[in-house]
Amino acid sequence: NAGVMQNPRHLVRRRGQEARLRCSPVKGHSHVYWYRQLPEEGLKFMVYLQKENIIDESGMPKERFSAEFPKEGPSILRIQQVVRGDSAAYFCASSPTTWGVNEQFFGPGTRLTVL
Amino acid sequence: ELKVEQNPLFLSMQEGKNYTIYCNYSTTSDRLYWYRQDPGKSLESLFVLLSNGAVKQEGRLMASLDTKARLSTLHITAAVHDLSATYFCAVVRTTSGTYKYIFGTGTRLKVLA
């Protein structure tokens, strides 16, 4: 069984470029979460999505960041006009259902470096 | 706002010694997770604690939950070098029918030979 997959694992961008991070959840999971981990810190919640819907984006910066989870294909976290402060590890997690509290399964992360 | 604090933030200990990591959280939650993270890696699930008084053990690690005190502990018995990693607790926050994890600051453990 494939777990949560993320790509790329490492991404280098220059200031002002766009970064696009992909997450394929565990097969059968319809809920995706994105977290950001700055160096030497814990994970911070960014956004929670279900297929074609954003459920909670309270942790997303208001500008430059967007996320989607289309009906077909992976979830995408997009960062426009990246700045050095965006350098971090971005983790995706998935869970199977919203009824009750379900364990989230984490992907390997994408480490973004902004030059 | 739910806050989750861990202490200590850094822990250096000798092999064979015992120690406890603490996770305090600020508002009611009845579910808590402990994770391990190795450098440059993802999170590995260690324990899920579902109710007050829950205790789980796996090898040299034992976790407990006291929901009344809003405290969880991760106890390390007779530490070995392989336990060197960063340990996170995460508390579930439920809002309007949805939930999310709030992570602690992490405890970086280094076990010295």
Interface residues (C-beta under 8 A of the other chain):
Chain A: Y33 Y35 E41 G42 L43 K44 F45 Y48 I55 D56 F91 T98 V101 E103 Q104 F105 F106 G107 P108 G109 R111
Chain B: R31 Y33 G40 K41 S42 L43 S45 V48 F88 A90 V92 T94 T95 G97 T98 Y99 K100 Y101 I102 F103 G104 T105 G106
